[in-house]
Amino acid sequence: MIIRRRSPWRVVWDYCRALWATSDTRVPELPVLTASEFERSIAKEVARCQRRPSWFEFGVVSLRFNWQQQLAATHRLVRQIRERIRITDELGWWNDRLAILLPETDRDGVAVVANWVEEKGRDLGLTIATEIMMYPWDDSIGTKSSELWTDVDHAILPPSPTSPISAHSVENRSKGRLKSTPWVSRAKPIPFWKRLVDVVGAGLGMVVLAPVFPIMAWLIRRDSPGSAIYVQWREGFGGRPFRMYKFRTMRTDAEQMQDDLRHVNEQDGPAFKLADDPRVTRFGRWLRKTGLDELPQLWNVLRGEMSLVGPRPLPIHESERCTIWQRNRLTVTPGITCIWQVTGGRNVSFDDWMRMDLAYVKQRSLWLDLRLLWATLRMAIGRRASV
């Protein structure tokens, strides 16, 4: 008997065919939007909401069930959903799940649709768990924007005239499922290349500057009594609060004095900036001019709370006063330096500052980060030379 050996290319081909045949992650061919098309639809609705934030909102119903093993029932469910939703609604793949985009729909209407889908799924033998996400974040729920996800204890919803579901059944099945968020589901996790640059850069910086930190701390305490490190809660990635560290450049009672100086604030919007701030100490002015006061934030970078490059994190009370479109800066990790710091600083309006941050969010890349780091280094050297 002659045994023929398969060529290496044939082995690879047979392996790929077997892998494709057994894959459970293939998306079935359904008359729905692809993942990229659904993302574009969401981005369009986000932009529409930001132009009319006083009343405009939309919701997404995300369906979680085992569609890989029940494709026939899934096809029937998709047909029923497409017959039920409005012509302005969208059905597509989102985060490896089927999802329904419901523009111009409040929480009550979105919950009615979610419960209707669950009932139709049970009729078809599908066990469906739905998750409701709303945009924008709604103050009426009674949560703080710094909270990432917040369950609603109860939701008494009116029945829909086009749905057989009663208000009582909607109320019971809505508990704990309705979620409110500053759209952290759209947050962009830090890429591997960026995290690698952060760890290497911050680690080397901490090692090289280790002998300098005690000297800086001694000079700060010699110039002004109090702790050398200033700690403040800031709002970071996805709205998460974190403790940001920096060398103290002001008097210890600076925060208490801020209300008295509010009338001379030189920065529009919710931020507070003064070129000649009377609260800044003598050595603190030198630290601010050279940018050395930000060095302790290398520890925040190593902890993953910040990046070397990214939008500057605002204090929580200032960040919460930002408008909806401005809060999109929270979809990336905040940084030590950014476009605003190397191009304008206090000379630009708050809206332009936010536009610079959003420009970085859209264009984030390794080349842009390296350019901003180089520009920051040149600016810091130039400031130290002029002192």
C-alpha positions as CSV (number, residue, x, y, z in Angstrom):
1,M,0.0,0.0,0.0
2,I,1.3,3.4,-1.0
3,I,0.8,6.2,1.5
4,R,0.9,9.6,0.0
5,R,2.3,12.4,2.1
6,R,0.3,15.6,2.1
7,S,2.2,18.7,1.1
8,P,2.6,21.4,3.8
9,W,0.3,23.7,1.9
10,R,-2.4,21.0,1.8
11,V,-2.0,20.5,5.6
12,V,-2.5,24.2,6.2
13,W,-5.5,24.4,3.8
14,D,-7.2,21.4,5.5
15,Y,-6.6,22.9,9.0
16,C,-8.1,26.2,8.0
17,R,-11.2,24.5,6.5
18,A,-11.7,22.5,9.7
19,L,-11.2,25.6,11.8
20,W,-13.8,27.5,9.8
21,A,-16.2,24.6,9.9
22,T,-16.1,24.3,13.7
23,S,-15.9,28.0,14.5
24,D,-18.7,29.2,16.9
25,T,-17.9,32.9,16.3
26,R,-19.0,33.2,12.7
27,V,-21.7,35.7,12.2
28,P,-24.7,34.2,10.4
29,E,-25.9,35.9,7.2
30,L,-28.9,37.9,8.5
31,P,-30.6,40.9,7.0
32,V,-29.1,43.2,9.7
33,L,-26.3,45.8,9.8
34,T,-22.7,44.7,10.1
35,A,-20.7,45.7,13.2
36,S,-19.0,48.6,11.4
37,E,-22.3,49.8,9.9
38,F,-24.0,49.6,13.4
39,E,-21.1,51.6,14.9
40,R,-21.5,54.3,12.3
41,S,-25.3,54.5,13.0
42,I,-24.5,55.0,16.8
43,A,-21.9,57.6,16.0
44,K,-24.4,59.5,13.9
45,E,-27.0,59.5,16.7
46,V,-24.4,60.6,19.2
47,A,-23.6,63.6,17.0
48,R,-27.3,64.4,16.7
49,C,-27.8,64.2,20.4
50,Q,-24.9,66.6,21.0
51,R,-26.5,69.2,18.8
52,R,-29.9,69.0,20.7
53,P,-29.0,67.8,24.2
54,S,-31.9,69.4,26.0
55,W,-34.4,66.6,25.0
56,F,-32.8,64.4,22.4
57,E,-31.8,60.9,23.5
58,F,-31.7,57.3,22.2
59,G,-31.3,53.8,23.5
60,V,-29.7,50.5,22.5
61,V,-31.2,47.1,23.4
62,S,-28.4,44.5,23.4
63,L,-29.6,40.9,23.0
64,R,-27.5,38.1,24.6
65,F,-28.4,34.5,23.7
66,N,-26.8,31.5,22.0
67,W,-27.6,32.3,18.4
68,Q,-24.9,29.9,17.2
69,Q,-26.9,26.8,18.1
70,Q,-30.3,28.2,17.2
71,L,-29.9,29.9,13.8
72,A,-33.3,29.0,12.6
73,A,-35.1,30.5,15.6
74,T,-32.7,33.5,15.3
75,H,-33.8,34.1,11.7
76,R,-37.4,34.0,12.7
77,L,-36.7,36.4,15.6
78,V,-34.9,38.9,13.3
79,R,-37.9,38.9,10.9
80,Q,-40.3,39.6,13.8
81,I,-38.1,42.4,15.1
82,R,-37.8,44.0,11.7
83,E,-41.6,43.9,11.3
84,R,-42.0,45.5,14.8
85,I,-39.4,48.3,14.9
86,R,-39.9,51.7,13.2
87,I,-38.3,52.6,9.9
88,T,-35.9,54.9,11.7
89,D,-34.7,52.1,14.0
90,E,-31.7,49.9,13.2
91,L,-30.9,46.2,13.9
92,G,-27.4,45.0,13.7
93,W,-24.3,43.3,15.2
94,W,-22.7,45.1,18.1
95,N,-20.0,43.7,20.4
96,D,-20.7,40.2,19.0
97,R,-24.4,40.5,19.9
98,L,-27.6,41.5,18.1
99,A,-28.6,45.0,19.1
100,I,-31.5,47.4,18.3
101,L,-30.8,51.1,18.0
102,L,-33.8,53.2,18.9
103,P,-33.4,56.9,18.0
104,E,-35.5,59.5,19.7
105,T,-36.7,57.0,22.3
106,D,-36.8,57.5,26.0
107,R,-36.1,54.9,28.7
108,D,-39.7,53.8,28.9
109,G,-40.0,53.1,25.2
110,V,-36.7,51.3,25.1
111,A,-37.7,49.1,28.1
112,V,-41.0,48.2,26.3
113,V,-39.1,47.0,23.2
114,A,-36.6,45.0,25.4
115,N,-39.4,43.2,27.2
116,W,-41.2,42.5,23.9
117,V,-38.1,40.9,22.5
118,E,-37.7,38.7,25.5
119,E,-41.3,37.5,25.2
120,K,-40.9,36.8,21.4
121,G,-37.7,34.9,22.2
122,R,-39.4,32.7,24.7
123,D,-42.1,31.9,22.2
124,L,-39.4,30.7,19.8
125,G,-37.5,28.7,22.5
126,L,-34.7,31.3,22.9
127,T,-33.5,32.4,26.3
128,I,-32.7,36.1,25.8
129,A,-31.1,38.4,28.3
130,T,-31.4,42.1,27.3
131,E,-29.3,45.0,28.4
132,I,-30.5,48.6,28.0
133,M,-28.1,51.4,27.4
134,M,-29.1,55.1,27.1
135,Y,-27.4,58.1,25.7
136,P,-26.9,60.7,27.1
137,W,-26.6,60.1,30.8
138,D,-29.8,61.1,32.6
139,D,-29.8,63.1,35.9
140,S,-33.3,62.0,36.7
141,I,-32.0,58.5,37.7
142,G,-30.4,60.1,40.7
143,T,-26.8,59.0,40.1
144,K,-23.5,60.7,39.8
145,S,-21.7,60.9,36.5
146,S,-18.6,59.5,38.1
147,E,-20.4,56.2,38.5
148,L,-19.6,53.8,35.7
149,W,-22.9,51.8,35.7
150,T,-25.9,52.3,37.9
151,D,-28.8,49.9,38.3
152,V,-32.3,51.4,38.6
153,D,-34.1,50.1,41.7
154,H,-37.5,50.5,40.0
155,A,-39.0,51.7,36.8
156,I,-42.8,52.2,36.5
157,L,-43.3,52.3,32.8
158,P,-46.5,53.1,30.9
159,P,-47.8,50.4,28.5
160,S,-47.2,50.9,24.8
161,P,-50.3,51.1,22.6
162,T,-48.7,48.8,20.1
163,S,-47.5,46.2,22.6
164,P,-49.5,43.7,24.5
165,I,-47.2,44.0,27.5
166,S,-48.7,45.5,30.6
167,A,-47.1,48.2,32.7
168,H,-46.9,45.8,35.6
169,S,-44.9,43.2,33.7
170,V,-42.6,45.9,32.3
171,E,-41.9,47.2,35.9
172,N,-41.1,43.7,37.2
173,R,-38.7,42.7,34.4
174,S,-37.0,46.1,34.2
175,K,-35.5,46.0,37.7
176,G,-31.8,45.9,37.7
177,R,-31.5,45.9,33.9
178,L,-31.8,49.5,33.0
179,K,-28.4,51.1,33.0
180,S,-27.3,54.7,32.9
181,T,-23.9,55.8,31.7
182,P,-21.9,58.6,30.1
183,W,-21.6,56.2,27.2
184,V,-18.6,54.4,28.5
185,S,-19.5,51.5,26.2
186,R,-18.0,53.7,23.5
187,A,-14.7,54.2,25.4
188,K,-11.6,53.1,23.5
189,P,-9.3,50.8,25.6
190,I,-5.7,51.8,25.5
191,P,-3.8,50.1,22.6
192,F,-1.0,47.7,23.3
193,W,1.6,50.0,21.7
194,K,0.5,52.9,23.8
195,R,0.5,51.0,27.0
196,L,4.0,49.7,26.1
197,V,5.3,53.3,25.6
198,D,3.7,54.4,28.8
199,V,5.2,51.6,30.9
200,V,8.7,52.0,29.4
201,G,8.7,55.8,29.5
202,A,7.2,56.2,33.0
203,G,9.4,53.4,34.4
204,L,12.6,55.0,33.0
205,G,11.5,58.4,34.2
206,M,10.8,57.2,37.7
207,V,14.3,55.5,37.8
208,V,16.2,58.4,36.4
209,L,14.4,61.0,38.5
210,A,14.4,59.0,41.8
211,P,17.3,61.0,43.3
212,V,15.6,64.3,42.2
213,F,12.2,63.7,43.9
214,P,13.5,63.9,47.5
215,I,15.3,67.2,46.7
216,M,12.1,68.6,45.1
217,A,10.1,67.6,48.1
218,W,12.5,69.2,50.5
219,L,12.5,72.5,48.5
220,I,8.7,72.6,48.5
221,R,8.3,72.1,52.2
222,R,11.1,74.6,52.9
223,D,9.2,77.2,50.8
224,S,5.8,76.5,52.2
225,P,4.6,74.3,55.1
226,G,2.6,71.2,54.3
227,S,2.8,68.0,52.2
228,A,5.1,68.1,49.2
229,I,2.7,66.0,47.1
230,Y,-0.8,67.3,46.2
231,V,-3.5,64.7,45.7
232,Q,-6.8,65.6,43.9
233,W,-9.6,63.5,42.6
234,R,-9.9,63.7,38.8
235,E,-12.3,62.1,36.3
236,G,-10.6,59.7,34.0
237,F,-11.2,57.0,31.5
238,G,-14.9,56.2,31.1
239,G,-15.8,58.7,33.9
240,R,-13.9,56.7,36.6
241,P,-12.6,58.9,39.4
242,F,-8.9,58.5,40.4
243,R,-6.4,60.2,42.6
244,M,-4.0,62.3,40.6
245,Y,-0.6,63.2,42.1
246,K,1.6,66.3,41.5
247,F,4.1,68.4,43.4
248,R,2.3,71.0,45.5
249,T,2.7,74.5,43.9
250,M,0.1,76.3,46.0
251,R,-0.7,77.1,49.6
252,T,-2.4,74.4,51.6
253,D,-5.6,76.5,51.8
254,A,-5.7,77.1,48.1
255,E,-9.0,75.2,47.5
256,Q,-10.8,77.3,50.2
257,M,-9.5,80.5,48.5
258,Q,-10.8,79.5,45.0
259,D,-14.4,80.7,45.6
260,D,-13.0,84.2,46.6
261,L,-11.0,84.4,43.3
262,R,-13.8,83.1,41.1
263,H,-14.7,86.6,39.8
264,V,-11.2,87.0,38.3
265,N,-11.1,83.6,36.6
266,E,-9.3,84.0,33.2
267,Q,-10.6,80.8,31.7
268,D,-14.2,80.5,30.4
269,G,-16.2,77.4,30.9
270,P,-16.1,75.3,34.1
271,A,-12.3,75.3,34.4
272,F,-10.5,77.7,36.7
273,K,-7.2,79.3,35.5
274,L,-5.2,82.4,36.6
275,A,-1.9,83.5,35.1
276,D,-0.8,85.3,38.3
277,D,-2.6,83.2,40.9
278,P,-1.9,84.6,44.4
279,R,-2.2,81.1,45.9
280,V,1.0,79.9,44.1
281,T,4.1,79.8,46.2
282,R,7.5,81.2,45.0
283,F,9.0,77.8,44.3
284,G,5.7,76.6,42.9
285,R,5.9,79.2,40.2
286,W,9.2,77.8,39.0
287,L,7.8,74.3,39.1
288,R,4.8,75.3,37.0
289,K,6.8,77.2,34.5
290,T,9.1,74.2,33.9
291,G,6.3,71.7,34.1
292,L,8.2,69.7,36.8
293,D,5.1,69.7,39.0
294,E,3.5,67.0,36.9
295,L,6.3,64.5,37.4
296,P,4.5,62.5,40.2
297,Q,1.9,61.6,37.6
298,L,4.4,59.1,36.2
299,W,3.1,56.9,39.1
300,N,-0.5,57.3,37.7
301,V,0.8,56.2,34.3
302,L,2.4,53.1,35.8
303,R,-0.9,52.3,37.6
304,G,-2.8,52.6,34.3
305,E,-4.9,55.5,35.4
306,M,-3.2,57.9,33.0
307,S,-1.1,57.9,29.9
308,L,1.9,59.9,28.9
309,V,-0.2,61.5,26.2
310,G,-3.9,62.2,26.4
311,P,-6.5,64.8,27.4
312,R,-5.7,66.4,30.7
313,P,-8.0,65.1,33.4
314,L,-10.3,67.7,35.0
315,P,-11.3,67.9,38.6
316,I,-14.6,66.0,39.1
317,H,-16.6,69.1,39.9
318,E,-15.4,70.8,36.6
319,S,-15.7,67.7,34.4
320,E,-19.3,67.1,35.5
321,R,-20.2,70.7,34.3
322,C,-19.0,69.9,30.8
323,T,-21.6,69.5,28.0
324,I,-22.3,66.2,26.4
325,W,-20.1,66.6,23.4
326,Q,-17.2,67.8,25.6
327,R,-17.5,64.7,27.8
328,N,-16.5,62.5,24.8
329,R,-12.9,63.2,25.9
330,L,-13.5,60.6,28.6
331,T,-13.5,57.8,25.9
332,V,-9.7,57.7,26.1
333,T,-7.2,57.5,28.9
334,P,-6.2,60.9,30.2
335,G,-2.6,62.0,29.9
336,I,0.2,64.1,31.3
337,T,0.6,66.1,28.1
338,C,-1.8,66.9,25.2
339,I,-2.3,69.0,22.2
340,W,-3.8,71.8,24.3
341,Q,-0.6,72.1,26.5
342,V,1.8,72.3,23.6
343,T,-0.2,74.6,21.4
344,G,-2.2,77.1,23.4
345,G,-2.7,76.6,27.1
346,R,-4.6,79.5,28.7
347,N,-4.7,81.4,25.4
348,V,-7.6,79.4,23.9
349,S,-11.2,79.2,24.9
350,F,-12.5,76.2,26.9
351,D,-14.5,75.0,23.8
352,D,-11.4,75.1,21.7
353,W,-9.5,73.2,24.4
354,M,-12.2,70.5,24.3
355,R,-12.0,70.4,20.5
356,M,-8.3,69.8,20.7
357,D,-8.9,66.9,23.0
358,L,-11.5,65.4,20.7
359,A,-9.1,65.9,17.8
360,Y,-6.6,63.7,19.7
361,V,-9.3,61.1,20.4
362,K,-10.1,60.8,16.7
363,Q,-6.4,60.9,15.5
364,R,-4.7,58.9,18.3
365,S,-1.6,57.2,16.9
366,L,2.0,56.3,17.9
367,W,3.4,59.0,15.6
368,L,1.1,61.7,17.1
369,D,2.1,60.6,20.6
370,L,5.8,60.8,19.8
371,R,5.4,64.2,18.2
372,L,3.6,65.5,21.3
373,L,6.1,64.1,23.7
374,W,9.0,65.7,21.7
375,A,7.1,69.0,21.6
376,T,6.5,68.8,25.4
377,L,10.2,68.1,26.0
378,R,11.3,71.0,23.9
379,M,8.9,73.3,25.6
380,A,10.0,72.2,29.1
381,I,13.7,72.7,28.2
382,G,13.0,76.1,26.7
383,R,11.1,77.2,29.9
384,R,13.9,76.0,32.2
385,A,16.4,77.9,30.0
386,S,14.5,81.1,30.4
387,V,14.1,80.9,34.2
